Amino acid sequence: MKQEVIKTKPQKQNHQPGVEARMDPKPEYIKKTYKASGKLKGKTALITGGDSGIGRAVSVHYAKEGADIGIVYLDEDVDAIETRKLVEAEGRKCILFKGDVKDAGFCRSTVEKIVKELGSLNILVNNAGMQFPQKEAEAISEKQLEETFRTNIYAYFFFAEAALKHFKEGDCIINTTSVTAYRSSPNLIDYSSTKGAITSFTRSLATNLAKKKIRVNAVAPGPVWTPLIVSTFEEEKIKKFGSETAMERAGQPAELGPAYVFLASDDASFITGQVIHVNGGEVVNG
């Protein structure tokens, strides 16, 4: 089935990571044609930024595949509650964890809570992220730099460190990096730097954990229609968002979800330290 170009309307949200419930059109989080086959039956997954966008897509796909879900989110209660309803509609358990991933204590306590409440943790999806576009490098303040790095890469370390205390053979970590780690993004210098760090983090942690048979991989999205877009870009960029890809359109979160399912499942048992590029045809190195 051909995916249509997203026809966006003028809209702007002033608080990131944004609210999916206010978007027009709303992102597609799973395709009607998606057929689950129990690939994650009996698993428990913790998904940061799991309330909306790519995170919601991963949450719903995982639930359809049989996993119970823990969702970490900042303050978008409406989105988080809706995603919990979607997960529970699949007959799976869903716990919401509201807090700031920049706080190491919150990250570690969240992992302990999900293990206590659901009995185990098998899949960690590090997905939460923020971006602050700046036209000039000099405009990137020390405060912005610290907030971007603490959200986008420090938190990945915090959650991984805590999760590994409970992981066993066959469990896995999936990190969300970005196409910006592989090509120039002049208005997102600090953001793209964190995404490069995530890619290297993925590769190094994967080889570190290989002997324990714990896999670590990543997904590198291209332009995808999520709340982060309408909460960080100007309206003119939003109207043309994704047109630079070979497919001349932005992707939908529903088109990312299956990549995360694959990497979390036994189908990817011989894959670690790798990045799946879901970017609409942009050729990248690495």
N, C-alpha and C positions, 0 to 999 in steps of 0.2 A: 504494500500500500504506500503510495507516494505521500511523503510528509509535506504539508503545506508551509509556505512562508508565513512567519508570524506577523500578523498585521497589528502592530502596536498602536495604541492611542496615546495622546499627550498625557504624561503622568510623571509625577516626581514624589518620592518619599524622602523625608529628611532625617530619618533615623535608620542606620544600618544595624543588623543585616537585612532589614526590611520585613514587610508583612505580606505573605502570599495572598491572604484573604482580600487585600486591597488592590491586587493587580488586575489589569484588564488588557488583554485576556489573561486568564489564570493559566499557569503552567500545567502541562500534562505530566502527571506523575507515574502513570503506567498505561500501557496500550491495552485496549479492549481485547486485542488478539493474543496477549501474553498468556502462555500456558505453563503453569507450574508443574513440577514433577517431584516435589519433596526433597530437593537437593540439600536443604538445610534443616531437615527434620531433627528435632531434639537439640538444636543448637540455641545458644543465647548470644545476642549481638548487642554491643553498645555503640551507638552512632552519634557522634558529636555534630551539632547543627542538623539534627535529624528531624526537625519540625517542619522544614520547608525546603523548596528547591530540590537540589540533588539529594540532600539528606532525606527528605520525605519520600522521594522515589526509591531510595535504597531501603528505607524502613518498610514500605509497602511490599516491595519485591521480596524482601527477606521473610516477611510475615506470610506471604503467599507460598513461599518455599518451606514453611514449617518452623521458622525461628521465633522465639520470644525476643522482645525488643526493649532496650533501654534507650531513651532519647534525651540527649543533652541539648539544652537551648538557653539562650540568654534571657529574653524577657517577652517573647512573642507568644503569649498565652493562648490566643485565639488559634494560631497555627498549630501549636503543640497539641492542644486538645483535639483539634480536627484530625491530626495525624494519628493520635491515639485511637480515635474512633475507627479510622481506616484499618489500623492494625488489628484491633479487637474484632472488627467485622470479619476478619479471616480466621477467627477462633484462637488467636494468639494473645499472650499477655503483653502488656506494654506499661512501662514505668517512665514517668517524666522526671527529669532532673534539671531544675532551673538554677542557673548560676553562671558565673564568669569563668571561662576556661583559662584566663590569664592567671587565675589564682591556683597555685599548685595544690594547696590544701583541698580545694573544692574538687579538683580532678581526682586526687587520690581517694578522697572520701566517697566520691561517686562510684568508683570501681568497687570499693568495699561494700557499699550498699547494694549494688546490683547482684553481686555474688551472694550476699546474705539473703536477699529477697527472692531471687530466681534460682539459686543453687549452684550456678556456674557462670563462667564467661568464656566463650569460645572464639568470638570474632570481635575485634576492635576496628571500627571505621573512624579514622581521624579525618574529619571533614569540615569542621567549623573554620570560618575564615572571615577576614575583613580587608577592605582596601580603601585607600584614600587618594584618588587621582590628583596629581599635581603637574601642572605644565612645566614648571621649573624645578630643577633639582634642589635649588637653594630654599624652596618653599617647604621642603620636608623637615619638619622640626624634630628635635630630639624626642619630644613626647610622642609624636606620630610614629617615629621609627620604633620606639620601644613598644607601643601598643600593637603595631603591625607584627613585629617579631614575636611578642609574647603570645598573641592570639594564634598566629599562623604556624609557628614552628615550636616554640617553647611548650605549648599545650600538648603537641604531639609527643614530645619527650615525656611530659608528666603522665599522660594517660598510658603510654606504652610501658613505662617503668612500673606503674601500679598494676597493669594488666598481666605483665609477665610473671608476677608472683602467683598468679592463679592459672596460667596457661599450662596446657599439657601437650603432648605430641599430637600433631594434626590441627592445632589451633592456628589462627592467623591474624595478621594486621593488614589493613588496607588503608593507604593514605591517599588523600586527594591532593594532587599537585596541579599543574596547569600548563597549557600550551605556552604561557608566558615564561616558563622555565627554559624554553627551547628556542625562543626568538625574541627579538627586541620588542619591548613595550615601554616606549619613552615616557609615557604619563603615569606609569605604575612601577617606578624604579624599586621602591622598597618592597612592594607586594611581589613583584617578579623575583626579587632576591630571595624572599622567603620560600617561594615555590621551587627555586633552584636548590635551596637548602633541603626542602622536603624530598626532592628526588635523590639527593646524595644520602640523606638520612635513610631512605628506603633501601638503597643498595647496600649500604654499610651494615645496617641492622640485620638485613637478610642474611648476609654471609656470617655475621656474628652468631645468629640463631640457627643456622642450617643444621648443625650437629644435633640440636635439640628437636629437630623436625618441626619447627615452628616457621611458617612461611610469612614473608613480608613483601607486599607488592603495592603498586600504586595505579591510579587512573589519572590521566591528564586531560581534563576537558578543554575543549575550545570554547567559543562563545555559546553559552547556554542561558535560556530564558528563566531567570530566577529572581527572587526579591533583591538580591545583592545588586543587580543591574539597575533597577529603578531607584534604589536608595543611594547610589554612588555616582551614576553618570548623568550628564546633562541631557535634556529632552532631545536635542538634535542628534546626539550619538545613539540614544535609545531607538529613535525612528529608523536608523540605519544598522542597528545592531546585528552582527552576523553576516552582513552582506559581503564582507571581505573573504569569506571562505569559498572553497571551490564549489560548494553546493549553493552558495549565495543566500544562505539563511542561517539563523541561529538554531541550535539544537534544543530539544526538549529534555527535561530531566528523565522522562520515560525512556529516552534513548541511551541514557547512562546506566540506569539501574541494572540491566542484564550483565554489564561488564563487572559490576561489583558482585553479583551473584556468582558468576563464573569464578572469580578469584577467591571467593569464600568457600567454594564447593570442592569436592574431591576431584572434579574434572581438572582442576588446576594443581594437582598433587605434585607435579614435577616442575612447577613454576615458582620461582622466588627471585627477588631483587629486580623485578621487571616492571615496566610501565606500559599500560594500554592507553593508546592515544585515541580519544573519541572527540574529533575536532572538525568534522565536516570536510575533510580532505586536505588539510594543511600538512604539507610534507615537512617533517622535522628530523633532526639528527639526534640519535640517542634513544 
